[in-house]
Amino acid sequence: MLRRLHHAMTGLMGLLILVIRYRGRFRNSYWRWRHETAFGVDQGRGAEDVDQWWAILDFGAWVWQMRRL
């Protein structure tokens, strides 16, 4: 439980770093490509909403860990 909470918090902090770095501009071609490769083009066939949010938090946690290297 505590590990999952820690992972969620580091994911949120990593996502916050991305928002600050990109100034909230996530509608460019790079971020569309990231979204399509992670979740596919067809939204109806993708992962469930909860799984998608955990995948986004995983990416944020990865960003946080890479920042600390």
Gaussian input, Z-matrix of N, CA and C with variables (Angstrom, degrees):
# hf/3-21g

backbone

0 1
 N
 C     1     B1
 C     2     B2     1     A1
 N     3     B3     2     A2     1     D1
 C     4     B4     3     A3     2     D2
 C     5     B5     4     A4     3     D3
 N     6     B6     5     A5     4     D4
 C     7     B7     6     A6     5     D5
 C     8     B8     7     A7     6     D6
 N     9     B9     8     A8     7     D7
 C    10    B10     9     A9     8     D8
 C    11    B11    10    A10     9     D9
 N    12    B12    11    A11    10    D10
 C    13    B13    12    A12    11    D11
 C    14    B14    13    A13    12    D12
 N    15    B15    14    A14    13    D13
 C    16    B16    15    A15    14    D14
 C    17    B17    16    A16    15    D15
 N    18    B18    17    A17    16    D16
 C    19    B19    18    A18    17    D17
 C    20    B20    19    A19    18    D18
 N    21    B21    20    A20    19    D19
 C    22    B22    21    A21    20    D20
 C    23    B23    22    A22    21    D21
 N    24    B24    23    A23    22    D22
 C    25    B25    24    A24    23    D23
 C    26    B26    25    A25    24    D24
 N    27    B27    26    A26    25    D25
 C    28    B28    27    A27    26    D26
 C    29    B29    28    A28    27    D27
 N    30    B30    29    A29    28    D28
 C    31    B31    30    A30    29    D29
 C    32    B32    31    A31    30    D30
 N    33    B33    32    A32    31    D31
 C    34    B34    33    A33    32    D32
 C    35    B35    34    A34    33    D33
 N    36    B36    35    A35    34    D34
 C    37    B37    36    A36    35    D35
 C    38    B38    37    A37    36    D36
 N    39    B39    38    A38    37    D37
 C    40    B40    39    A39    38    D38
 C    41    B41    40    A40    39    D39
 N    42    B42    41    A41    40    D40
 C    43    B43    42    A42    41    D41
 C    44    B44    43    A43    42    D42
 N    45    B45    44    A44    43    D43
 C    46    B46    45    A45    44    D44
 C    47    B47    46    A46    45    D45
 N    48    B48    47    A47    46    D46
 C    49    B49    48    A48    47    D47
 C    50    B50    49    A49    48    D48
 N    51    B51    50    A50    49    D49
 C    52    B52    51    A51    50    D50
 C    53    B53    52    A52    51    D51
 N    54    B54    53    A53    52    D52
 C    55    B55    54    A54    53    D53
 C    56    B56    55    A55    54    D54
 N    57    B57    56    A56    55    D55
 C    58    B58    57    A57    56    D56
 C    59    B59    58    A58    57    D57
 N    60    B60    59    A59    58    D58
 C    61    B61    60    A60    59    D59
 C    62    B62    61    A61    60    D60
 N    63    B63    62    A62    61    D61
 C    64    B64    63    A63    62    D62
 C    65    B65    64    A64    63    D63
 N    66    B66    65    A65    64    D64
 C    67    B67    66    A66    65    D65
 C    68    B68    67    A67    66    D66
 N    69    B69    68    A68    67    D67
 C    70    B70    69    A69    68    D68
 C    71    B71    70    A70    69    D69
 N    72    B72    71    A71    70    D70
 C    73    B73    72    A72    71    D71
 C    74    B74    73    A73    72    D72
 N    75    B75    74    A74    73    D73
 C    76    B76    75    A75    74    D74
 C    77    B77    76    A76    75    D75
 N    78    B78    77    A77    76    D76
 C    79    B79    78    A78    77    D77
 C    80    B80    79    A79    78    D78
 N    81    B81    80    A80    79    D79
 C    82    B82    81    A81    80    D80
 C    83    B83    82    A82    81    D81
 N    84    B84    83    A83    82    D82
 C    85    B85    84    A84    83    D83
 C    86    B86    85    A85    84    D84
 N    87    B87    86    A86    85    D85
 C    88    B88    87    A87    86    D86
 C    89    B89    88    A88    87    D87
 N    90    B90    89    A89    88    D88
 C    91    B91    90    A90    89    D89
 C    92    B92    91    A91    90    D90
 N    93    B93    92    A92    91    D91
 C    94    B94    93    A93    92    D92
 C    95    B95    94    A94    93    D93
 N    96    B96    95    A95    94    D94
 C    97    B97    96    A96    95    D95
 C    98    B98    97    A97    96    D96
 N    99    B99    98    A98    97    D97
 C   100   B100    99    A99    98    D98
 C   101   B101   100   A100    99    D99
 N   102   B102   101   A101   100   D100
 C   103   B103   102   A102   101   D101
 C   104   B104   103   A103   102   D102
 N   105   B105   104   A104   103   D103
 C   106   B106   105   A105   104   D104
 C   107   B107   106   A106   105   D105
 N   108   B108   107   A107   106   D106
 C   109   B109   108   A108   107   D107
 C   110   B110   109   A109   108   D108
 N   111   B111   110   A110   109   D109
 C   112   B112   111   A111   110   D110
 C   113   B113   112   A112   111   D111
 N   114   B114   113   A113   112   D112
 C   115   B115   114   A114   113   D113
 C   116   B116   115   A115   114   D114
 N   117   B117   116   A116   115   D115
 C   118   B118   117   A117   116   D116
 C   119   B119   118   A118   117   D117
 N   120   B120   119   A119   118   D118
 C   121   B121   120   A120   119   D119
 C   122   B122   121   A121   120   D120
 N   123   B123   122   A122   121   D121
 C   124   B124   123   A123   122   D122
 C   125   B125   124   A124   123   D123
 N   126   B126   125   A125   124   D124
 C   127   B127   126   A126   125   D125
 C   128   B128   127   A127   126   D126
 N   129   B129   128   A128   127   D127
 C   130   B130   129   A129   128   D128
 C   131   B131   130   A130   129   D129
 N   132   B132   131   A131   130   D130
 C   133   B133   132   A132   131   D131
 C   134   B134   133   A133   132   D132
 N   135   B135   134   A134   133   D133
 C   136   B136   135   A135   134   D134
 C   137   B137   136   A136   135   D135
 N   138   B138   137   A137   136   D136
 C   139   B139   138   A138   137   D137
 C   140   B140   139   A139   138   D138
 N   141   B141   140   A140   139   D139
 C   142   B142   141   A141   140   D140
 C   143   B143   142   A142   141   D141
 N   144   B144   143   A143   142   D142
 C   145   B145   144   A144   143   D143
 C   146   B146   145   A145   144   D144
 N   147   B147   146   A146   145   D145
 C   148   B148   147   A147   146   D146
 C   149   B149   148   A148   147   D147
 N   150   B150   149   A149   148   D148
 C   151   B151   150   A150   149   D149
 C   152   B152   151   A151   150   D150
 N   153   B153   152   A152   151   D151
 C   154   B154   153   A153   152   D152
 C   155   B155   154   A154   153   D153
 N   156   B156   155   A155   154   D154
 C   157   B157   156   A156   155   D155
 C   158   B158   157   A157   156   D156
 N   159   B159   158   A158   157   D157
 C   160   B160   159   A159   158   D158
 C   161   B161   160   A160   159   D159
 N   162   B162   161   A161   160   D160
 C   163   B163   162   A162   161   D161
 C   164   B164   163   A163   162   D162
 N   165   B165   164   A164   163   D163
 C   166   B166   165   A165   164   D164
 C   167   B167   166   A166   165   D165
 N   168   B168   167   A167   166   D166
 C   169   B169   168   A168   167   D167
 C   170   B170   169   A169   168   D168
 N   171   B171   170   A170   169   D169
 C   172   B172   171   A171   170   D170
 C   173   B173   172   A172   171   D171
 N   174   B174   173   A173   172   D172
 C   175   B175   174   A174   173   D173
 C   176   B176   175   A175   174   D174
 N   177   B177   176   A176   175   D175
 C   178   B178   177   A177   176   D176
 C   179   B179   178   A178   177   D177
 N   180   B180   179   A179   178   D178
 C   181   B181   180   A180   179   D179
 C   182   B182   181   A181   180   D180
 N   183   B183   182   A182   181   D181
 C   184   B184   183   A183   182   D182
 C   185   B185   184   A184   183   D183
 N   186   B186   185   A185   184   D184
 C   187   B187   186   A186   185   D185
 C   188   B188   187   A187   186   D186
 N   189   B189   188   A188   187   D187
 C   190   B190   189   A189   188   D188
 C   191   B191   190   A190   189   D189
 N   192   B192   191   A191   190   D190
 C   193   B193   192   A192   191   D191
 C   194   B194   193   A193   192   D192
 N   195   B195   194   A194   193   D193
 C   196   B196   195   A195   194   D194
 C   197   B197   196   A196   195   D195
 N   198   B198   197   A197   196   D196
 C   199   B199   198   A198   197   D197
 C   200   B200   199   A199   198   D198
 N   201   B201   200   A200   199   D199
 C   202   B202   201   A201   200   D200
 C   203   B203   202   A202   201   D201
 N   204   B204   203   A203   202   D202
 C   205   B205   204   A204   203   D203
 C   206   B206   205   A205   204   D204

   B1=1.4433
   B2=1.5227
   B3=1.3294
   B4=1.4560
   B5=1.5237
   B6=1.3133
   B7=1.4629
   B8=1.5297
   B9=1.3202
   B10=1.4664
   B11=1.5241
   B12=1.3157
   B13=1.4530
   B14=1.5296
   B15=1.3188
   B16=1.4617
   B17=1.5226
   B18=1.3251
   B19=1.4642
   B20=1.5361
   B21=1.3115
   B22=1.4654
   B23=1.5266
   B24=1.3182
   B25=1.4613
   B26=1.5284
   B27=1.3333
   B28=1.4619
   B29=1.5225
   B30=1.3274
   B31=1.4633
   B32=1.5153
   B33=1.3208
   B34=1.4645
   B35=1.5219
   B36=1.3274
   B37=1.4576
   B38=1.5286
   B39=1.3311
   B40=1.4592
   B41=1.5175
   B42=1.3332
   B43=1.4612
   B44=1.5262
   B45=1.3207
   B46=1.4592
   B47=1.5291
   B48=1.3190
   B49=1.4614
   B50=1.5211
   B51=1.3385
   B52=1.4681
   B53=1.5195
   B54=1.3290
   B55=1.4692
   B56=1.5247
   B57=1.3113
   B58=1.4679
   B59=1.5224
   B60=1.3064
   B61=1.4643
   B62=1.5248
   B63=1.3299
   B64=1.4630
   B65=1.5217
   B66=1.3238
   B67=1.4557
   B68=1.5272
   B69=1.3121
   B70=1.4553
   B71=1.5209
   B72=1.3295
   B73=1.4655
   B74=1.5317
   B75=1.3326
   B76=1.4548
   B77=1.5183
   B78=1.3143
   B79=1.4605
   B80=1.5241
   B81=1.3257
   B82=1.4531
   B83=1.5278
   B84=1.3118
   B85=1.4610
   B86=1.5316
   B87=1.3375
   B88=1.4597
   B89=1.5323
   B90=1.3139
   B91=1.4608
   B92=1.5233
   B93=1.3511
   B94=1.4691
   B95=1.5251
   B96=1.3341
   B97=1.4645
   B98=1.5253
   B99=1.3248
   B100=1.4668
   B101=1.5248
   B102=1.3175
   B103=1.4571
   B104=1.5322
   B105=1.3296
   B106=1.4628
   B107=1.5217
   B108=1.3240
   B109=1.4564
   B110=1.5263
   B111=1.3156
   B112=1.4594
   B113=1.5204
   B114=1.3424
   B115=1.4600
   B116=1.5186
   B117=1.3102
   B118=1.4578
   B119=1.5190
   B120=1.3311
   B121=1.4593
   B122=1.5204
   B123=1.3230
   B124=1.4598
   B125=1.5229
   B126=1.3084
   B127=1.4629
   B128=1.5206
   B129=1.3324
   B130=1.4557
   B131=1.5211
   B132=1.3305
   B133=1.4604
   B134=1.5171
   B135=1.3065
   B136=1.4624
   B137=1.5198
   B138=1.3081
   B139=1.4623
   B140=1.5256
   B141=1.2978
   B142=1.4584
   B143=1.5260
   B144=1.3039
   B145=1.4641
   B146=1.5197
   B147=1.3163
   B148=1.4707
   B149=1.5192
   B150=1.3171
   B151=1.4636
   B152=1.5210
   B153=1.3171
   B154=1.4594
   B155=1.5261
   B156=1.3162
   B157=1.4643
   B158=1.5169
   B159=1.3413
   B160=1.4636
   B161=1.5209
   B162=1.3286
   B163=1.4668
   B164=1.5284
   B165=1.3231
   B166=1.4602
   B167=1.5254
   B168=1.3272
   B169=1.4658
   B170=1.5213
   B171=1.3361
   B172=1.4620
   B173=1.5209
   B174=1.3274
   B175=1.4581
   B176=1.5282
   B177=1.3262
   B178=1.4596
   B179=1.5201
   B180=1.3283
   B181=1.4686
   B182=1.5259
   B183=1.3288
   B184=1.4652
   B185=1.5202
   B186=1.3470
   B187=1.4696
   B188=1.5181
   B189=1.3170
   B190=1.4701
   B191=1.5245
   B192=1.3281
   B193=1.4602
   B194=1.5191
   B195=1.3362
   B196=1.4545
   B197=1.5245
   B198=1.3169
   B199=1.4545
   B200=1.5201
   B201=1.3165
   B202=1.4672
   B203=1.5162
   B204=1.3331
   B205=1.4726
   B206=1.4943
   A1=111.51
   A2=115.98
   A3=120.83
   A4=110.73
   A5=117.23
   A6=121.27
   A7=110.42
   A8=116.12
   A9=120.39
   A10=110.91
   A11=117.23
   A12=121.61
   A13=110.47
   A14=116.84
   A15=121.13
   A16=110.64
   A17=116.65
   A18=121.32
   A19=110.14
   A20=117.14
   A21=120.60
   A22=110.74
   A23=118.16
   A24=121.01
   A25=111.25
   A26=117.86
   A27=119.01
   A28=110.51
   A29=117.33
   A30=120.54
   A31=111.38
   A32=116.72
   A33=120.28
   A34=111.78
   A35=117.20
   A36=119.88
   A37=110.54
   A38=117.34
   A39=120.25
   A40=111.88
   A41=116.67
   A42=119.87
   A43=111.12
   A44=117.31
   A45=121.15
   A46=110.36
   A47=117.09
   A48=120.87
   A49=110.46
   A50=116.73
   A51=119.77
   A52=111.87
   A53=116.98
   A54=120.13
   A55=110.13
   A56=116.73
   A57=120.12
   A58=110.27
   A59=117.33
   A60=121.15
   A61=111.87
   A62=117.18
   A63=120.67
   A64=112.90
   A65=117.36
   A66=123.76
   A67=112.37
   A68=116.56
   A69=121.69
   A70=114.76
   A71=118.52
   A72=121.57
   A73=109.42
   A74=115.62
   A75=120.79
   A76=112.59
   A77=118.24
   A78=121.53
   A79=112.36
   A80=118.65
   A81=119.86
   A82=110.64
   A83=116.98
   A84=121.28
   A85=112.13
   A86=118.48
   A87=120.60
   A88=111.37
   A89=116.92
   A90=119.57
   A91=112.22
   A92=117.24
   A93=119.58
   A94=109.85
   A95=115.99
   A96=119.89
   A97=110.70
   A98=118.78
   A99=122.23
   A100=110.49
   A101=116.82
   A102=121.06
   A103=110.38
   A104=117.17
   A105=120.00
   A106=111.83
   A107=118.64
   A108=119.94
   A109=111.75
   A110=117.47
   A111=120.08
   A112=112.09
   A113=117.35
   A114=120.57
   A115=113.83
   A116=118.16
   A117=120.79
   A118=111.80
   A119=114.84
   A120=120.30
   A121=110.88
   A122=117.45
   A123=122.33
   A124=109.58
   A125=117.26
   A126=121.33
   A127=112.61
   A128=117.92
   A129=120.37
   A130=113.19
   A131=117.63
   A132=121.88
   A133=113.13
   A134=117.92
   A135=121.80
   A136=112.74
   A137=114.24
   A138=121.00
   A139=109.71
   A140=115.34
   A141=119.73
   A142=109.68
   A143=115.99
   A144=120.69
   A145=112.03
   A146=117.56
   A147=120.60
   A148=110.16
   A149=117.18
   A150=120.48
   A151=111.16
   A152=116.54
   A153=120.17
   A154=110.33
   A155=117.93
   A156=120.24
   A157=111.66
   A158=117.19
   A159=118.81
   A160=111.03
   A161=116.97
   A162=119.57
   A163=110.72
   A164=117.22
   A165=120.72
   A166=110.05
   A167=117.67
   A168=120.38
   A169=111.27
   A170=117.83
   A171=120.67
   A172=110.84
   A173=116.23
   A174=120.13
   A175=110.79
   A176=116.96
   A177=120.13
   A178=112.09
   A179=117.01
   A180=120.43
   A181=110.47
   A182=116.67
   A183=120.45
   A184=110.20
   A185=117.13
   A186=120.74
   A187=109.77
   A188=116.75
   A189=120.76
   A190=110.75
   A191=117.69
   A192=120.74
   A193=111.60
   A194=117.96
   A195=120.94
   A196=111.20
   A197=116.97
   A198=120.52
   A199=110.91
   A200=115.29
   A201=119.94
   A202=112.43
   A203=119.38
   A204=120.98
   A205=112.93
   D1=-47.46
   D2=-179.22
   D3=-67.56
   D4=-37.00
   D5=178.29
   D6=-64.70
   D7=-39.61
   D8=179.68
   D9=-67.79
   D10=-38.70
   D11=176.78
   D12=-65.31
   D13=-42.49
   D14=177.96
   D15=-62.20
   D16=-41.80
   D17=179.28
   D18=-64.41
   D19=-40.93
   D20=178.43
   D21=-65.51
   D22=-40.49
   D23=-179.87
   D24=-67.64
   D25=-42.84
   D26=177.90
   D27=-67.32
   D28=-32.34
   D29=175.90
   D30=-64.24
   D31=-43.54
   D32=178.33
   D33=-65.75
   D34=-38.44
   D35=178.73
   D36=-67.96
   D37=-37.93
   D38=176.18
   D39=-64.72
   D40=-40.59
   D41=177.28
   D42=-66.39
   D43=-35.61
   D44=176.53
   D45=-63.22
   D46=-40.21
   D47=176.44
   D48=-59.89
   D49=-42.76
   D50=179.09
   D51=-65.17
   D52=-39.71
   D53=179.11
   D54=-63.32
   D55=-41.86
   D56=179.03
   D57=-67.66
   D58=-44.54
   D59=-176.71
   D60=-65.42
   D61=-41.92
   D62=-178.12
   D63=-94.97
   D64=4.06
   D65=178.58
   D66=53.94
   D67=34.60
   D68=176.20
   D69=78.04
   D70=6.15
   D71=-178.15
   D72=-94.44
   D73=93.73
   D74=-178.32
   D75=-115.01
   D76=15.81
   D77=-177.70
   D78=-103.19
   D79=20.05
   D80=178.31
   D81=-88.62
   D82=178.87
   D83=-173.28
   D84=-65.48
   D85=-35.12
   D86=-179.46
   D87=-63.18
   D88=-47.16
   D89=-177.50
   D90=-71.56
   D91=-31.31
   D92=173.10
   D93=-64.43
   D94=-40.71
   D95=177.66
   D96=-63.76
   D97=-43.73
   D98=178.31
   D99=-59.15
   D100=-42.53
   D101=-178.66
   D102=-67.48
   D103=-42.48
   D104=-179.58
   D105=-66.87
   D106=-38.52
   D107=179.45
   D108=-73.01
   D109=-29.29
   D110=-179.60
   D111=-81.56
   D112=-41.23
   D113=-170.88
   D114=-120.63
   D115=-6.71
   D116=-179.82
   D117=87.87
   D118=165.67
   D119=-178.11
   D120=-78.69
   D121=-40.86
   D122=-177.38
   D123=-82.77
   D124=110.83
   D125=-177.62
   D126=-69.02
   D127=-26.57
   D128=-178.24
   D129=-71.01
   D130=-24.84
   D131=-177.90
   D132=-98.74
   D133=1.65
   D134=-175.91
   D135=-75.74
   D136=-170.55
   D137=178.47
   D138=-70.30
   D139=162.92
   D140=175.82
   D141=-64.55
   D142=161.64
   D143=-176.41
   D144=-58.87
   D145=-42.50
   D146=-179.04
   D147=-65.74
   D148=-42.57
   D149=178.33
   D150=-64.47
   D151=-37.06
   D152=179.16
   D153=-66.31
   D154=-41.56
   D155=178.23
   D156=-65.12
   D157=-38.49
   D158=177.26
   D159=-67.23
   D160=-34.45
   D161=176.38
   D162=-66.00
   D163=-38.78
   D164=177.26
   D165=-66.30
   D166=-41.20
   D167=176.67
   D168=-65.78
   D169=-35.36
   D170=174.96
   D171=-60.59
   D172=-43.08
   D173=177.42
   D174=-62.96
   D175=-42.04
   D176=177.53
   D177=-63.26
   D178=-39.35
   D179=177.53
   D180=-65.69
   D181=-37.49
   D182=177.18
   D183=-64.04
   D184=-42.36
   D185=177.81
   D186=-60.71
   D187=-42.80
   D188=-179.89
   D189=-62.85
   D190=-42.59
   D191=179.81
   D192=-67.63
   D193=-38.91
   D194=179.55
   D195=-68.11
   D196=-31.47
   D197=177.68
   D198=-66.00
   D199=-31.70
   D200=-175.90
   D201=-82.96
   D202=-10.23
   D203=-179.79
   D204=-74.42

